[in-house]
């Protein structure tokens, strides 16, 4: 097997996406216009994005021995992502239930299924992980820490959702990639408090760096992103796009970011590319299906 430039250890799901005029409130039933059954999961999304952004990419995760497994891995296989170390388990393939409204806002509920089997023991048995390592919060914490212990290069930690990790692993992220809400939650973890900061994103990013995190990228949706490292914080404007569905855009950003880092870009330049890549994805419905197959517009 060829050595990857980027290795993603993470989740793979089947996304069941319902499109509707507005999201339902608590206890309310809303009729949807249509639905789609597509591959997803943060780890798999990021692996596809990294591959489409030009990096030789390996995805490591777990699926079931069911029909959903083929759907979950279909676009990764088609794109040439290395899948030799995806485990087939007796647990069902993970499922994400997604609701998208007319304003392109979404709500997501995830059933982990086989993703819960990406444990520390399972990851430790794989040996060294080559290339830039990318991790998310949709697998057990033990799987994340074991992967970081096995990393041969820098680690891109997209702690989404935010789960508790030992302090030294949070500080080892280079970069830590989070949205504005997740940034505040990670700061609370490092502060050892349950109180979530309401300070501005630049202030929170600065405090994360002051705690000892190597570098931080805070994604801000239509407002672009912040890149914090050393003594500097740089805000990058978003690329203008007519958004119809933001599902998977953050994953596209993270995967593309890792790909460009693996190819020698500095963090700011990589984030600029990742922002352009992610902007293309919000102009079509779905996660992986919306990712650009050509780099002509990048």
C-alpha positions as CSV (number, residue, x, y, z in Angstrom):
1,X,0.0,0.0,0.0
2,X,1.4,3.4,-0.9
3,X,2.1,5.8,1.9
4,X,-0.6,8.4,2.4
5,X,0.0,12.2,2.7
6,X,-3.1,12.4,4.9
7,X,-4.5,9.8,7.2
8,X,-8.0,10.3,8.6
9,X,-9.1,8.2,11.5
10,X,-12.8,8.8,12.0
11,X,-16.5,8.2,11.4
12,X,-18.3,7.0,8.3
13,X,-22.1,7.2,8.1
14,X,-25.0,7.0,5.8
15,X,-26.8,10.4,5.8
16,X,-30.6,10.4,5.6
17,X,-31.3,14.0,4.6
18,X,-34.8,15.5,4.6
19,X,-35.3,18.8,2.7
20,X,-38.1,21.0,4.1
21,X,-39.3,24.6,4.2
22,X,-38.5,25.0,7.9
23,X,-37.1,22.9,10.7
24,X,-39.7,21.5,13.2
25,X,-39.9,22.8,16.7
26,X,-40.2,20.6,19.8
27,X,-43.1,18.2,19.5
28,X,-43.9,19.4,16.0
29,X,-44.3,17.4,12.8
30,X,-43.3,19.1,9.5
31,X,-43.9,17.6,6.0
32,X,-40.6,17.4,4.1
33,X,-40.3,18.0,0.3
34,X,-37.9,15.1,-0.4
35,X,-35.1,13.0,1.1
36,X,-31.7,11.7,0.1
37,X,-29.7,8.7,1.1
38,X,-26.0,9.5,0.8
39,X,-22.6,8.7,2.3
40,X,-21.4,10.9,5.1
41,X,-19.7,11.0,8.5
42,X,-17.2,13.6,9.5
43,X,-14.2,11.3,9.0
44,X,-15.3,10.0,5.6
45,X,-16.3,13.5,4.5
46,X,-12.9,14.8,5.4
47,X,-11.1,11.9,3.7
48,X,-12.9,12.6,0.5
49,X,-12.2,16.3,0.7
50,X,-8.5,15.7,1.3
51,X,-8.3,13.3,-1.7
52,X,-10.2,15.7,-4.0
53,X,-7.9,18.5,-2.9
54,X,-5.0,16.5,-4.2
55,X,-3.6,14.5,-1.3
56,X,-3.0,10.7,-1.3
57,X,-5.4,9.8,1.5
58,X,-6.1,6.9,3.7
59,X,-9.3,6.5,5.7
60,X,-9.4,4.3,8.8
61,X,-12.7,3.6,10.5
62,X,-15.4,0.9,11.0
63,X,-18.6,0.0,9.2
64,X,-21.1,-2.8,9.5
65,X,-21.7,-5.9,7.4
66,X,-24.8,-4.4,6.0
67,X,-26.1,-2.6,2.8
68,X,-25.4,0.8,4.3
69,X,-21.6,0.0,4.5
70,X,-21.4,0.0,0.7
71,X,-23.2,3.3,0.5
72,X,-21.0,4.8,3.3
73,X,-17.7,3.9,1.4
74,X,-18.8,4.3,-2.2
75,X,-17.6,7.7,-3.0
76,X,-14.3,7.2,-1.1
77,X,-13.6,4.1,-3.2
78,X,-14.5,5.9,-6.4
79,X,-12.1,8.8,-5.6
80,X,-9.2,6.5,-4.8
81,X,-9.1,6.9,-1.0
82,X,-7.1,4.0,0.6
83,X,-9.6,1.8,2.5
84,X,-7.6,-1.3,3.4
85,X,-7.8,-0.6,7.1
86,X,-11.5,0.0,7.4
87,X,-12.9,-2.6,9.8
88,X,-16.1,-4.6,9.0
89,X,-17.9,-5.2,12.3
90,X,-21.0,-6.9,13.6
91,X,-22.4,-3.5,14.5
92,X,-24.6,-1.5,12.1
93,X,-23.0,1.2,9.9
94,X,-23.5,4.6,11.5
95,X,-26.4,6.7,10.4
96,X,-26.9,10.5,10.5
97,X,-30.4,11.9,10.3
98,X,-30.3,15.4,8.8
99,X,-32.9,18.1,8.4
100,X,-32.3,21.0,6.0
101,X,-34.5,24.0,5.7
102,X,-35.0,26.5,2.9
103,X,-32.4,28.8,4.3
104,X,-29.8,26.0,4.2
105,X,-29.7,25.7,8.0
106,X,-29.6,22.1,9.3
107,X,-30.0,20.0,12.4
108,X,-28.3,16.6,12.7
109,X,-28.7,13.6,14.9
110,X,-26.1,10.8,14.7
111,X,-26.4,7.1,15.6
112,X,-22.7,6.0,15.9
113,X,-23.2,2.3,15.3
114,X,-19.9,0.8,14.1
115,X,-18.1,4.1,14.7
116,X,-18.1,3.3,18.4
117,X,-15.7,0.4,17.6
118,X,-12.9,2.8,16.6
119,X,-11.4,2.4,20.1
120,X,-8.0,2.8,21.5
121,X,-7.3,-0.9,21.3
122,X,-8.4,-1.1,17.7
123,X,-6.3,1.9,16.6
124,X,-3.2,0.8,18.6
125,X,-3.2,-2.5,16.7
126,X,-2.6,-0.6,13.4
127,X,0.9,0.6,14.2
128,X,2.3,3.9,13.0
129,X,0.0,6.3,11.1
130,X,1.7,8.0,8.2
131,X,1.3,11.5,6.9
132,X,-0.8,14.4,8.4
133,X,-3.2,12.8,10.8
134,X,-6.8,14.2,10.9
135,X,-9.2,13.3,13.8
136,X,-12.8,14.3,14.8
137,X,-15.0,13.8,17.8
138,X,-17.3,11.2,16.3
139,X,-15.2,8.3,17.5
140,X,-14.4,7.3,21.1
141,X,-11.8,9.4,23.0
142,X,-9.6,6.4,23.4
143,X,-9.4,6.1,19.6
144,X,-8.4,9.7,19.3
145,X,-5.6,9.5,21.9
146,X,-4.3,6.2,20.5
147,X,-4.2,7.7,17.0
148,X,-2.3,10.8,18.2
149,X,0.2,8.5,20.0
150,X,0.8,6.6,16.7
151,X,1.1,9.8,14.6
152,X,4.3,10.2,12.5
153,X,3.5,13.9,11.6
154,X,1.5,16.8,12.9
155,X,-2.2,16.3,13.9
156,X,-5.2,18.2,12.7
157,X,-7.7,17.9,15.5
158,X,-11.3,18.8,14.5
159,X,-12.9,18.4,17.8
160,X,-16.5,18.2,16.6
161,X,-18.5,17.4,18.5
162,X,-16.4,18.5,21.5
163,X,-15.6,15.5,23.8
164,X,-13.3,15.4,26.8
165,X,-9.7,14.6,26.1
166,X,-6.6,14.7,28.3
167,X,-5.1,18.2,28.3
168,X,-1.9,17.2,26.7
169,X,-3.7,15.9,23.6
170,X,-5.7,19.1,23.2
171,X,-2.4,21.1,23.3
172,X,-0.8,18.8,20.7
173,X,-3.3,19.8,18.0
174,X,-1.6,21.6,15.2
175,X,-4.0,23.0,14.3
176,X,-7.1,22.6,16.5
177,X,-10.0,23.2,14.0
178,X,-13.3,24.2,15.6
179,X,-16.3,26.5,15.0
180,X,-17.1,29.4,17.3
181,X,-19.3,27.3,19.6
182,X,-16.8,24.5,19.8
183,X,-13.9,26.9,20.5
184,X,-15.7,28.2,23.6
185,X,-16.3,24.6,24.8
186,X,-12.7,23.6,24.3
187,X,-11.6,26.7,26.2
188,X,-13.9,25.6,29.1
189,X,-12.2,22.2,29.1
190,X,-8.8,23.8,29.3
191,X,-10.0,26.2,32.0
192,X,-11.4,23.3,34.0
193,X,-14.8,25.0,34.2
194,X,-18.4,24.3,33.1
195,X,-18.9,28.0,32.3
196,X,-18.8,28.6,28.6
197,X,-17.2,31.9,27.5
198,X,-19.3,34.4,25.5
199,X,-16.2,36.4,24.5
200,X,-15.4,37.2,20.9
201,X,-13.8,34.5,18.7
202,X,-10.4,36.3,18.5
203,X,-10.3,36.5,22.3
204,X,-11.2,32.8,22.7
205,X,-8.6,31.9,20.0
206,X,-6.0,33.9,21.8
207,X,-6.7,32.2,25.1
208,X,-6.5,28.8,23.5
209,X,-3.0,29.7,22.2
210,X,-2.1,31.0,25.6
211,X,-3.1,27.7,27.1
212,X,-0.4,26.1,24.9
213,X,-2.4,24.9,21.8
214,X,0.1,25.0,18.9
215,X,-2.3,26.6,16.4
216,X,-6.0,27.2,16.1
217,X,-8.4,27.6,13.2
218,X,-11.9,28.9,14.1
219,X,-14.4,28.5,11.3
220,X,-17.1,31.2,11.2
221,X,-19.4,30.1,8.3
222,X,-20.3,33.0,6.1
223,X,-17.8,35.2,8.1
224,X,-14.8,33.1,7.0
225,X,-12.3,31.9,9.6
226,X,-9.7,32.9,12.1
227,X,-6.1,31.5,12.1
228,X,-4.3,31.9,15.4
229,X,-0.6,30.9,15.9
230,X,2.2,32.3,17.9
231,X,1.5,35.9,18.7
232,X,-0.7,36.5,15.6
233,X,-4.4,36.2,14.7
234,X,-5.5,36.6,11.1
235,X,-9.1,36.8,10.0
236,X,-9.8,35.4,6.5
237,X,-12.9,36.6,4.7
238,X,-15.3,34.0,3.4
239,X,-15.6,33.3,-0.3
240,X,-19.1,34.5,-1.5
241,X,-21.4,31.7,-2.4
242,X,-25.2,31.2,-2.9
243,X,-25.7,28.6,-0.1
244,X,-28.4,26.0,-0.5
245,X,-27.1,23.4,2.0
246,X,-24.2,23.8,4.4
247,X,-24.1,20.1,5.4
248,X,-20.5,18.8,5.3
249,X,-19.0,22.2,4.5
250,X,-17.0,22.2,7.7
251,X,-15.7,18.8,6.9
252,X,-14.8,19.9,3.4
253,X,-12.8,22.8,4.9
254,X,-10.9,20.5,7.3
255,X,-10.0,17.9,4.7
256,X,-8.9,20.4,2.2
257,X,-6.9,22.2,4.9
258,X,-5.0,19.0,5.8
259,X,-4.4,18.3,2.1
260,X,-2.7,21.6,1.6
261,X,-0.7,21.4,4.8
262,X,0.6,18.0,3.6
263,X,1.7,19.6,0.3
264,X,3.7,22.3,2.1
265,X,1.4,25.3,2.5
266,X,1.6,27.3,5.6
267,X,-1.5,27.4,7.8
268,X,-2.9,30.7,6.5
269,X,-2.4,29.7,2.8
270,X,-3.9,26.3,3.5
271,X,-6.9,27.9,5.2
272,X,-7.5,30.3,2.3
273,X,-7.6,27.3,-0.1
274,X,-9.9,25.4,2.3
275,X,-12.3,28.3,2.4
276,X,-12.5,28.3,-1.4
277,X,-13.0,24.6,-1.4
278,X,-15.8,24.7,1.2
279,X,-17.6,27.6,-0.5
280,X,-18.1,25.4,-3.6
281,X,-19.7,22.7,-1.5
282,X,-22.6,24.8,-0.1
283,X,-24.0,25.5,-3.5
284,X,-25.4,22.0,-3.9
285,X,-27.4,19.6,-1.6
286,X,-25.7,16.8,0.3
287,X,-22.2,16.4,1.8
288,X,-19.9,14.3,-0.2
289,X,-22.0,14.7,-3.4
290,X,-21.4,18.4,-3.3
291,X,-17.6,18.3,-3.1
292,X,-15.8,19.6,-6.2
293,X,-14.4,16.9,-8.4
294,X,-12.3,19.4,-10.3
295,X,-9.8,21.9,-8.9
296,X,-10.2,24.3,-11.8
297,X,-12.2,26.9,-9.7
298,X,-9.8,26.7,-6.8
